[in-house]
Amino acid sequence: MSTTLSHCPSGFSVHLTHGLRFRTDDTCGVKLPNNGELFGVNLYLSSSCTFKGSSSRICSFPGVGDFFTEKRPTPMLDTVENPMHLKNLSSKELKQLSEDVRSELSFIMSKTQKSMTASLAVVELTIAIHHIFHAPMDKILWDSGLQTYAHKILTGRRSLMHTLREKDGLSSDTSRSESEFDPFGAAHGCNSISAGLGMAVARDIKGKRDRIVTVINNGTTMTGQVYEAMSNAGYLDSDMVVILNDSRHSLNLKLEETPKTSINALSSTLSKLQSSKLFRRLRQFAKKLAKRLGKGMYEWAAKVDEYARGMMGPTGSTLFEELGLYYIGPVDGHNIDDLICVLREVASLDSTGPVLVHVITKEEQIVQKYQKSEMMTKKQEGSSDSDSSPSCRRPQTYSDCFVDALAMEAQRDKDIVVIHAGMGMEPALHLFQEKFPDKFFDVGMAEQHAVTFSAGLSCGGLKPFCIIPSAFLQRGYDQVVHDVDRQKIPVRFVISSAGLVGSDGPAHCGAFDITFMSCLPNMIVMAPSDEVELVHMVATASCIDDRPVCFRYPRGAIAQMSNSICHGVPIEIGKGRVLAEGKDIALLGYGAMVQNCLSAQSLLSKLGIEVTVADARFCKPLDIQLVRKLCDNHSFLITVEEGTVGGFGSHVAQFLTLDGQLDGKIKWRPIVLPDQYIEHASPKEQLALAGLTGHHIAATALNLLGRTREALLLMC
């Protein structure tokens, strides 16, 4: 038996780990023994190459750069190019496919250093969904992109998985532009039921018969939109399937205080009974009979049904029934036979309204199993523990500095409390939580609640620091306006992950906070240029007690890498500073972009151009004296910010116009994020795409000075 390497470009060079090497010729007729395996080493080519084995099916293999590597064989996965190939697989073959997909995810995770643990836990669930439902005709929606990597592998994107979150590579979320199997984009979670219900209603109006499946998780169940969507789904009674992936074994965030939902033979049997046609028909018949016997009998029967099903189901299951969803579960998320049995029954039901299938998965055990496997692999490869030495630890981040500064303030001021909202906490915040457990409140993905909760704490005499990533603060903006700013309640908003966020792409990009916070009448808006300024702004925010204040800091390593953080000193409100003085051109930076302005100054100084660099510190109130000084002493002014149009530069323009500065000699240019979403890439690549690097700022200055040729050379 031999395998032919086909569809490869002429001259493609193949390297083997055992020292063998060959090149394909124009006919690409290289023969490989043992179905593409040489001496136990599997060969993996780029996505343009395929293997043709003894069967007639051509199977694409994942590319991992331009090199081949050793990995566990995945024979069943190699036969699957799209979900249609799952339909006729037996139970045994589906179980083998589950192992292959999990092995593939683990391999990709080890090579790309990107976390895929959430997807590792839903492999069987993903396979069962695609085995029963017929995507892309049936619509499968996911709340969280982190759960979709097995879905991506099974829907024709296996060969591109190594490009995940890279420039021009696969998105970390589902994407309508990426695949027909992604009917709706997953971003911050909690949107799938709302979107799915819309699709279900549209289907009903148009008279179509496709099925809608949405997958939510524990984090999702902490958001308000999910319950709003469930309530509306129960009212509209459109057919759709909601699958709750309960990876924490409880619907309550505090696991240690709640009993774990168990899966046993009885619960498995009851789940199958609940989903069966016969049970559903008998239940519908009982309802109709009770209605005929009168309203009182119907209400009594409904209560009996609710109590009975509440006794059979886990804690919280009746909540979904109250919202109008027919509850089925719990189901073992790693028992593919049970999953297929339940989903097949659910898929076969017509005119049943919304159904919720509660699936229990064991993410923690999956992660531990993977970590043990990784440790064994490293031990076999002879790696030492030196990789975990202090010199190899991650660099200190802005978040680390912020938490250190806030801890110092909290020790001095007993009224300081912290509220955190978002998809997950940064490591530094866990340390603060351990140090001040009674002063730390993590509300999960409930940003609206976090904002109003903070306002209530402030009204009660405390000093709340409300920490929300920039992209997530957008979801609580109505509360920022009406519950905080309009009432001048002193809530201190700490906006993390501000600006571009690299591989997390536009879903987590903090592009808009400068604009939407600085337009509020009572809000103080500031941003530190480095970690020292961040410490001072923590102290400044702590002192403000008559109105709300916000400050932003970027994701990533700090600017100056100072070894120690001293106590912060409050900054005068609305007061900027000059960092370097020159006579030719002025750069006015806001936030982290001040560092790029200093880089531009260094580049321009080599060309004999003297540059003033100023740190605005405040967007609102703006330091108008500083702006006037820059205009009086220079002919050219450039403002730089890592935010959209309408932010800091717009506030400067408003002042320049009203003050008559633009009527005189000054020429002003703003540098902001472009009016488009910047897709996932490395932070440096994103800054280059946005035109915010030191070279871009310097080139803008050269253009203003009429030195166009030098500007072009600088960008080459």
Secondary structure, DSSP 8 states (H G I E B T S, - for coil): -EEEEES--TT-EEE-TTS-EEE--TT---EEHHHHEETTEE----TT-EEE-SSS-EEE----TT--------TTGGG-SSGGGGTT--HHHHHHHHHHHHHHHHHHHHHH----HHHHTTHHHHHHHHHHS-TTTSEEEES-GGG-HHHHIIIIIGGGGGGTTSTTS--SS--TTT-TT--S--SSSS-HHHHHHHHHHHHHHHT----EEEEEETTGGGSHHHHHHHHHHHHHT--EEEEEEETTSSSSS-GGGS------HHHHHHHHHHHSHHHHHHHHHHHHHHHHT-HHHHHHHHHHHHHHHHHHS-TTHHHHHHHT-EEEEEEETT-HHHHHHHHHHHHH--S--EEEEEEE--HHHHHHHHHHHHHHHHHHTT--GGGGSGGGS---BHHHHHHHHHHHHHHH-TTEEEEE-SS---HHHHHHHHH-GGGEEE--S-HHHHHHHHHHHHHTT-EEEEEEEHHHHGGGHHHIIIIIITTT---EEEEEEEB--GGGHHHH-B-SHHHHHHTSTT-EEE--SSHHHHHHHHHHHHH--SS-EEEEEESSB-SS--S---------TT--EEEE--SSEEEEE-TTHHHHHHHHHHHHHTTT--EEEEE--EEES--HHHHHHHHHH-SEEEEE-SS-TTSHHHHHHHHHHHTTGGGTT-EEEEE---SS---S--HHHHHHHHT-SHHHHHHHHHHHTT-HHHHHHHH-
